[in-house]
Amino acid sequence: MSGHLARSASWYLMANLGSSAIPFLALPLMTRLLTPEQFGIAALFQALTALMVALVGLSAPGALNVFYHQHPVEAFPRFVGSAVTLVWTSALVLAGVVWAGALLWPGELWLSPQWLVLSVALAAMQLVVQVRLMSWQTAGEARPYAAFQLTQSAGNVLLSLGLIATVLPDWRGRAVGLVVVAVLAAVLALVSLSRRGQLQWGVDRASLNDLLKFGVPLLPHALGGVALANADRFIVAGALDAHAVGLYTAGLQLGMIIQLAADAVNKAFAPWLFGVLKRNDPASLARVVRATYAYFGAILVAALLLGWLAPVLAAWVLGPRYEGAAPIVMFIALGGAFHGMYLMVTNYLFYARQSAVLSRITLSCAVLSVLLALLLVHVMGLVGAALAFALSKVCFFATTWVFAARHYPMPWREGLNWRGYTRGPR
């Protein structure tokens, strides 16, 4: 199992690092083609799309992983079909609400009603792709997962750059590139699921009930996660301007390398961990704890190293117009490290079916994140937004760990004894 885990982790790591490396490699071109203001508006469109993903999906892709390990294999296609139907139905409803709300909004909006509705459509396409990716992940098929994710990432970046350099030389080039490639990827995802016999069209009532039971309690968690990840950009836009959002987003992309690597590791770790927890072998549980502590130390060191290199990276990657982004990278990297540590402990709450607990934690930390950002942005500017991001991630990790230890006890204290501890959870 350890060899399989290592191979899967390498593929997921390649997919996540590759899908982040592609826009990172394109960042020198993007920051030289777009002014910080245009780059900032594109970032706000993407942040809005992330909000729509949370509202549309009801965490349907995440439910696939749990369902696959707790139900017969033959029921999986019905569950996938119900998940896709839920995504489309909720997207249509949300699009109507967003359109009406935009028309009735009394103030000025950063984006027109048409672009707001387009962000809902983009969210729906991204969720269909996530369903396909999660189906591969649950089956332990890391190679097609990596190939699909890398192809999509390369496609939207190349198309965006082409549009910006030719017919749409502003933020709209980036947005249209994202939408077009997402539509193509969603179509390919559905075709692939159908050909593999993993998609049964229609709604299965039992599957839909499972999706709603899993997703509705997680809605505050999903919205809180969006707030943790994206509220800072909206706050910077409101307190400062789109130019500041562009600088902040550029620095964010440099610092988020740590978080993206952590997400890749967790994609391989979570299915393997669920198998270990199912066997409930005390010696294996103790080894998991000791490996988790080692991971905590490694990811913090990696974050500090990235922050130390930030001035050199910012000057080389972003160019002179974005030199104001360098000071925030250290805090973003540390926040990403604590996010990675959170991922290592939140799996226990998922396994124990305590999604409602996780929702309360996320919502509480999200409120703290917003309050900190509102305060610190006015006091410290962009650095304040980055510091609020890091502090909220610390809160998220520490609180989740406390509740995970309560709902699924593991030998956390005894695991500090590196000579070996084999007694499992009490």
Secondary structure, 3 states (H helix, E strand, C coil): CHHHHHHHHHHHHHHHHHHHHHHHHHHHHHHHHCCHHHHHHHHHHHHHHHHHHHHHHCCHHHHHHHHHHHCCHHHHHHHHHHHHHHHHHHHHHHHHHHHHHHHHCCCCCCCCHHHHHHHHHHHHHHHHHHHHHHHHHHCCCHHHHHHHHHHHHHHHHHHHHHHHHCCCCCHHHHHHHHHHHHHHHHHHHHHHHHHCCCCCCCCCHHHHHHHHHHHHHHHHHHHHHHHHHHHHHHHHHHHCCHHHHHHHHHHHHHHCHHHHHHHHHHHHHHHHHHHHHHHCCHHHHHHHHHHHHHHHHHHHHHHHHHHHHHHHHHHHHCCHHHHHHHHHHHHHHHHHHHHHHHHHHHHHHHHCCCHHHHHHHHHHHHHHHHHHHHHHHHHHCHHHHHHHHHHHHHHHHHHHHHHHHHHCCCCCCHHHCCCCCCCCCC
